[in-house]
Amino acid sequence: MTLARRLIDAFVLLAKIGAGLAFAVLMGAVLVQVVGRLTGSSPVWSEELTRYALLYMIAFGAGVAFRTGDLVNVDVISEALPAPFPWILRLLGAFATAGLALYLLPHAWKFVAIGKMQTAPALGIRMTYVHLTVWLVLVGLALFAVLRVIGMLTGTDDGKPHRPEEE
């Protein structure tokens, strides 16, 4: 296994672990809400934590969803075109995704910095940690789009979604 493949697998694993942990927090917070409503005393912080966990789940999962093709795709027409047009369109799509995400990264970081001056009402945490999810979405999309572009240009990737073996 090449160094590049191990690095890509490490990024995918890190993103999956992050999304899994966020989902576990989400499930725990919802469970606290449900039990609290049944007993008549649902904690205020549980609803806020649920929203923030959902944001982190999306932040970690967006890059992996790009890689697996689980984001919205309009490939019915492009894949029906004669070769090499589908490959070119996949490359242009990856370039556009990477370019837009990379362009937005510094602006998203400014948004993260605004959170230093704000705190979440129920949890009392700095909103920097919540706003960080916007930046993480862009990092994940940029990373996996750049990896797709590099793979396509070097001939190691055809730009089609990478489905996990277990599916």
C-alpha positions as CSV (number, residue, x, y, z in Angstrom):
1,M,0.0,0.0,0.0
2,T,1.4,3.3,-1.0
3,L,1.9,6.3,1.3
4,A,-0.7,8.3,-0.6
5,R,-3.3,5.5,-0.1
6,R,-2.5,5.2,3.6
7,L,-2.9,9.0,4.0
8,I,-6.2,9.0,2.2
9,D,-7.4,6.1,4.3
10,A,-6.3,8.0,7.4
11,F,-8.3,11.1,6.3
12,V,-11.4,8.9,5.6
13,L,-11.0,7.1,8.9
14,L,-10.6,10.4,10.9
15,A,-13.7,11.9,9.2
16,K,-15.8,8.7,9.9
17,I,-14.7,8.7,13.5
18,G,-15.6,12.4,13.9
19,A,-19.0,11.8,12.3
20,G,-19.5,8.7,14.5
21,L,-18.7,10.5,17.7
22,A,-20.9,13.4,16.8
23,F,-23.7,11.0,16.0
24,A,-23.2,9.3,19.4
25,V,-23.4,12.6,21.2
26,L,-26.5,13.4,19.1
27,M,-28.2,10.1,20.2
28,G,-27.3,10.7,23.8
29,A,-28.7,14.2,23.8
30,V,-31.9,13.1,22.2
31,L,-32.2,10.3,24.7
32,V,-31.9,12.8,27.5
33,Q,-34.5,14.9,25.9
34,V,-37.0,12.1,25.5
35,V,-36.5,10.7,29.0
36,G,-36.7,14.3,30.3
37,R,-40.0,14.9,28.6
38,L,-41.4,11.7,29.9
39,T,-40.5,12.6,33.4
40,G,-41.5,16.2,33.0
41,S,-38.1,17.9,33.4
42,S,-36.2,18.0,30.1
43,P,-32.9,19.9,30.5
44,V,-32.6,23.0,28.4
45,W,-29.0,22.2,27.2
46,S,-30.0,18.9,25.5
47,E,-31.8,20.7,22.6
48,E,-28.8,23.0,22.0
49,L,-26.4,20.1,22.2
50,T,-28.5,18.2,19.7
51,R,-28.2,21.0,17.2
52,Y,-24.4,21.3,17.7
53,A,-23.8,17.6,17.4
54,L,-25.8,17.6,14.1
55,L,-23.6,20.4,12.8
56,Y,-20.4,18.4,13.7
57,M,-21.9,15.2,12.1
58,I,-22.4,17.1,8.9
59,A,-19.0,18.8,9.2
60,F,-17.1,15.5,9.4
61,G,-19.4,13.6,7.0
62,A,-19.5,16.1,4.1
63,G,-16.0,15.2,2.7
64,V,-16.7,11.5,3.0
65,A,-20.1,11.9,1.3
66,F,-18.3,13.7,-1.6
67,R,-15.9,10.8,-1.9
68,T,-18.6,8.1,-1.8
69,G,-21.0,10.0,-4.1
70,D,-23.6,10.4,-1.4
71,L,-23.9,14.1,-2.0
72,V,-26.4,15.3,-4.6
73,N,-25.2,14.3,-8.0
74,V,-26.6,15.1,-11.4
75,D,-24.8,12.4,-13.3
76,V,-27.7,10.9,-15.2
77,I,-26.9,13.1,-18.2
78,S,-23.2,13.4,-17.9
79,E,-22.6,9.6,-17.6
80,A,-24.7,9.0,-20.7
81,L,-22.4,11.2,-22.8
82,P,-19.7,9.5,-24.9
83,A,-16.2,9.2,-23.6
84,P,-14.2,11.3,-22.5
85,F,-17.0,13.8,-21.6
86,P,-18.1,12.1,-18.4
87,W,-14.5,12.1,-17.2
88,I,-14.0,15.7,-18.1
89,L,-17.2,16.7,-16.3
90,R,-16.2,14.8,-13.2
91,L,-12.8,16.5,-13.3
92,L,-14.4,20.0,-13.7
93,G,-16.8,19.2,-10.9
94,A,-14.0,18.3,-8.6
95,F,-12.0,21.4,-9.6
96,A,-15.1,23.6,-9.0
97,T,-15.7,22.0,-5.6
98,A,-12.1,22.3,-4.5
99,G,-11.8,25.8,-5.8
100,L,-14.9,27.1,-4.1
101,A,-14.1,25.4,-0.8
102,L,-10.6,26.7,-0.8
103,Y,-11.8,30.2,-1.7
104,L,-14.3,30.2,1.1
105,L,-11.9,28.8,3.8
106,P,-10.4,32.2,4.9
107,H,-13.9,33.8,5.0
108,A,-15.2,30.9,7.0
109,W,-12.3,31.4,9.5
110,K,-13.4,35.0,10.0
111,F,-16.8,33.6,10.9
112,V,-15.2,31.2,13.4
113,A,-13.3,34.1,14.9
114,I,-16.5,36.0,15.5
115,G,-17.6,33.2,17.9
116,K,-15.0,34.4,20.4
117,M,-17.3,37.2,21.3
118,Q,-20.4,35.0,21.7
119,T,-21.5,32.2,24.0
120,A,-24.2,29.6,23.6
121,P,-27.2,30.4,25.7
122,A,-27.8,27.1,27.4
123,L,-24.4,25.4,27.3
124,G,-22.3,28.5,27.8
125,I,-19.6,27.4,25.4
126,R,-17.9,29.9,23.1
127,M,-19.6,29.9,19.7
128,T,-16.2,29.5,18.1
129,Y,-16.6,25.8,18.6
130,V,-19.9,25.8,16.9
131,H,-18.9,28.1,14.1
132,L,-15.9,25.8,13.5
133,T,-18.2,23.4,11.8
134,V,-18.6,25.7,8.8
135,W,-14.8,25.7,8.3
136,L,-14.6,21.9,8.8
137,V,-17.2,21.3,6.1
138,L,-15.1,23.3,3.7
139,V,-11.9,21.6,4.7
140,G,-13.4,18.2,4.1
141,L,-14.9,19.1,0.8
142,A,-11.6,20.8,-0.3
143,L,-9.5,17.9,0.8
144,F,-11.5,15.2,-0.9
145,A,-12.0,17.2,-4.0
146,V,-8.3,18.0,-4.3
147,L,-7.5,14.3,-3.8
148,R,-10.0,13.4,-6.6
149,V,-8.4,16.0,-8.9
150,I,-4.9,14.7,-8.2
151,G,-6.0,11.1,-8.6
152,M,-7.7,11.8,-11.9
153,L,-4.8,13.8,-13.3
154,T,-2.3,11.1,-12.3
155,G,-4.5,8.3,-13.7
156,T,-5.0,6.5,-10.3
157,D,-8.7,7.6,-10.1
158,D,-11.4,7.8,-12.6
159,G,-13.4,10.4,-10.6
160,K,-16.3,8.0,-9.9
161,P,-17.5,7.7,-6.3
162,H,-15.6,5.3,-4.0
163,R,-18.1,3.0,-2.4
164,P,-16.9,1.1,0.7
165,E,-16.4,-2.6,0.2
166,E,-19.0,-3.5,2.8
167,E,-21.9,-2.0,0.7
